[in-house]
């Protein structure tokens, strides 16, 4: 029982399954109080993946950066709006004494464990553990793993209509101009409403859709990068390569190498 534990150097809140992908605040007041006491007595508080939902209830993360599984990021922002959340980051260390540690999606708890070993036992021991258990640091971050899903529950019917059209026409020439023509709204009004509804400017939204389609083509086809660039809407392959790396953190070739199913595993 937690009541028998008076102090601890480290407390790790593991990943928890959110029923219906929903977190209900206030269900564990005794545990939240205990976490606050442990922190006051010098403990480093750590969360793995969705464990941050519970830790954030302590109020200790208010105004401090944290990370969570990207699949929970939007819900976390709704439940804990005072905590800046960065789902693209593997590990976030916050607090005046670096006593608040959060790890992102799923197996990034490996990174958290290796970080803690390095912090308390030294880098050499962390390297030995990584070798022994074949663990790897996610040094490229989590951006390559995140699938873009445009926000559509905003209630602006005009913008929702534009998003539906864009989902199958993002590769056409000048898609933003075409959306504006189809909407019958003034250009400035359309761009303002689109950005307010989706959180992205129209051209940025187009770019995210194009990069997402390019990711699937890199994973599932043998098409060259130049051909994929053209098929998703970019005649300038050099620009496409720069945009792809800026968005995912990986060059197209490196992305394909990492995410394509190896030959031996294909049916």
C-alpha positions in Angstrom: 0.0 0.0 0.0 1.2 3.5 -0.8 0.4 4.5 2.8 3.4 2.6 4.1 5.8 4.5 1.8 7.1 7.6 3.5 9.6 8.7 0.8 11.1 7.6 -2.5 13.9 8.7 -4.8 11.9 7.9 -7.9 8.2 7.4 -8.6 7.1 6.1 -12.0 3.4 6.2 -13.0 3.1 3.5 -15.8 1.0 3.7 -18.9 -2.7 3.3 -18.2 -5.5 2.4 -20.6 -8.1 5.1 -21.0 -11.5 3.5 -21.4 -13.1 5.0 -24.4 -10.0 7.2 -24.7 -11.4 9.4 -21.9 -9.7 10.4 -18.7 -12.0 11.2 -15.7 -10.3 13.7 -13.4 -10.7 13.4 -9.6 -11.1 9.6 -9.4 -7.8 9.0 -7.4 -7.5 11.8 -4.8 -5.6 9.7 -2.3 -3.0 8.7 -4.9 -2.7 12.3 -6.1 -2.1 13.5 -2.5 0.5 10.8 -2.1 2.3 11.9 -5.3 2.4 15.5 -4.1 3.9 14.3 -0.7 6.5 12.3 -2.5 7.5 15.3 -4.6 7.7 17.5 -1.6 10.1 15.0 0.0 12.4 15.1 -3.0 11.1 12.3 -5.3 11.6 12.5 -9.1 8.1 12.0 -10.6 8.0 10.1 -13.9 5.3 9.2 -16.3 5.3 6.6 -19.0 2.9 7.4 -21.9 -0.6 8.1 -20.6 0.6 8.1 -17.0 0.9 11.8 -17.3 -2.9 12.1 -17.0 -2.6 11.2 -13.4 0.6 13.1 -12.6 -0.9 16.2 -14.1 -3.7 16.1 -11.5 -1.1 17.0 -8.8 -0.8 20.5 -10.4 3.0 20.1 -10.4 3.1 20.2 -14.2 1.1 23.4 -14.6 3.0 25.7 -17.0 5.7 23.0 -17.4 6.4 21.1 -20.6 5.4 17.4 -20.8 4.8 14.7 -23.4 2.2 12.0 -23.9 1.3 9.4 -26.5 0.4 11.3 -29.7 -2.9 9.5 -29.8 -3.9 11.0 -26.5 -2.5 14.5 -27.1 -5.6 16.3 -28.1 -7.6 14.8 -25.2 -4.9 15.6 -22.8 -4.9 19.2 -23.9 -8.6 19.4 -23.3 -8.3 17.8 -19.8 -5.2 19.6 -18.7 -5.1 22.9 -20.6 -2.5 24.4 -18.3 0.2 21.8 -19.2 2.1 22.5 -22.5 2.1 19.2 -24.2 4.6 18.0 -26.9 3.6 14.6 -28.3 6.4 14.8 -30.9 9.0 14.6 -28.2 10.3 11.3 -26.8 11.3 12.5 -23.4 10.7 15.8 -21.5 12.5 16.8 -18.3 10.9 19.7 -16.5 11.0 21.4 -13.1 13.5 23.5 -11.3 15.5 20.4 -10.2 14.6 18.4 -13.3 12.3 16.3 -11.1 9.4 16.0 -13.5 10.0 13.5 -16.3 7.5 12.3 -18.9 8.0 9.9 -21.8 5.8 9.8 -24.9 4.3 7.1 -27.0 4.4 3.4 -25.9 8.0 2.1 -26.0 9.6 5.4 -25.3 9.6 4.2 -21.7 12.8 2.6 -22.8 14.3 6.1 -23.3 13.0 7.1 -19.8 14.6 4.0 -18.2 17.9 4.6 -20.0 17.8 8.3 -19.0 17.3 7.4 -15.3 20.1 4.8 -15.4 22.4 7.4 -16.9 21.3 10.0 -14.4 21.8 7.9 -11.3 24.3 5.2 -12.3 26.2 6.8 -15.2 26.3 6.8 -19.0 28.4 3.6 -19.1 25.8 1.6 -17.2 23.0 3.0 -19.5 25.0 1.9 -22.5 25.5 -1.6 -21.1 21.8 -2.0 -20.4 20.9 -0.8 -23.9 23.2 -3.3 -25.4 22.1 -6.2 -23.2 18.4 -5.7 -23.9 18.8 -4.4 -27.5 17.2 -1.0 -26.6 17.6 2.0 -28.8 17.2 5.7 -28.1 14.5 7.3 -30.2 16.9 10.1 -31.2 14.9 11.3 -34.2 11.9 12.0 -32.0 8.3 10.8 -32.6 7.3 13.0 -35.5 8.0 10.2 -38.0 5.5 8.0 -36.2 2.6 10.5 -36.0 -0.2 10.2 -38.5 -1.8 13.5 -39.4 -5.5 13.7 -38.8 -6.9 17.1 -39.5 -9.3 18.5 -36.8 -12.8 18.2 -38.1 -15.0 18.5 -35.0 -14.9 22.3 -35.0 -18.5 22.9 -36.2 -17.8 25.2 -39.2 -19.7 23.4 -41.9 -18.1 25.5 -44.7 -14.6 24.5 -43.6 -15.7 20.9 -43.1 -16.9 20.8 -46.7 -13.5 22.2 -47.8 -11.7 19.6 -45.8 -13.7 16.7 -47.3 -12.9 17.9 -50.8 -9.3 18.4 -50.0 -8.9 14.9 -48.6 -9.1 13.5 -52.1 -7.8 16.5 -54.1 -4.8 17.7 -52.2 -2.4 16.9 -55.0 -4.1 19.2 -57.6 -2.4 22.4 -58.6 -3.2 25.4 -56.4 -5.6 23.5 -54.0 -6.0 26.5 -51.7 -7.2 28.7 -54.4 -9.5 26.0 -55.6 -11.0 25.6 -52.1 -11.6 29.3 -51.9 -13.4 29.3 -55.2 -15.6 26.4 -54.2 -16.5 28.0 -50.9 -17.8 31.2 -52.3 -16.2 33.0 -49.4 -13.8 36.0 -49.6 -10.2 34.8 -49.6 -9.3 36.5 -46.4 -12.4 35.3 -44.7 -11.9 31.7 -45.8 -8.2 31.6 -44.6 -9.2 33.1 -41.3 -12.0 30.6 -40.7 -10.0 27.7 -41.9 -7.1 28.5 -39.6 -9.4 29.1 -36.6 -11.2 25.8 -37.2 -8.3 23.5 -38.0 -5.4 25.1 -36.2 -3.5 25.2 -39.4 -3.3 27.7 -42.3 -4.7 26.2 -45.5 -1.3 25.8 -47.2 0.1 24.1 -44.1 -2.9 21.8 -44.0 -2.3 20.9 -47.6 1.3 20.2 -46.9 0.5 17.8 -44.1 -2.0 15.8 -46.3 0.6 15.6 -49.0 3.4 14.4 -46.7 1.0 11.8 -45.1 0.3 10.4 -48.6 4.0 10.4 -49.4 4.7 8.4 -46.2 2.3 5.7 -47.3 3.8 5.5 -50.8 7.3 5.3 -49.3 6.2 2.5 -47.0 4.2 0.5 -49.6 5.6 1.1 -53.0 8.9 1.0 -54.9 8.3 4.4 -56.5 11.3 6.8 -56.5 11.2 9.8 -54.3 11.0 12.1 -57.4 7.9 10.2 -58.6 6.3 10.3 -55.2 7.0 14.0 -55.0 5.2 14.5 -58.3 2.2 12.3 -57.4 1.5 14.1 -54.2 1.6 17.5 -55.9 5.2 18.8 -56.0 7.1 19.3 -59.2 10.1 20.5 -57.3 11.5 17.3 -55.8 14.2 19.2 -53.9 11.5 21.3 -52.1 9.6 18.1 -51.4 12.6 16.5 -49.7 13.2 19.6 -47.5 9.5 19.7 -46.5 9.4 16.0 -45.8 12.4 16.2 -43.5 11.1 19.3 -41.8 7.8 17.6 -41.1 8.9 14.1 -40.1 12.4 14.7 -38.9 13.7 12.1 -41.5 14.7 12.4 -45.2 12.4 10.4 -47.5 15.0 7.7 -48.0 15.6 7.3 -44.3 11.9 7.2 -43.6 11.5 4.4 -46.2 14.3 2.4 -44.7 12.9 2.6 -41.2 9.2 2.0 -41.8 9.0 -0.3 -44.9 8.2 -3.9 -44.1 11.4 -6.0 -44.6 11.5 -8.5 -47.4 11.6 -11.5 -45.1 8.4 -10.4 -43.4 6.3 -9.9 -46.6 3.8 -12.6 -47.6 
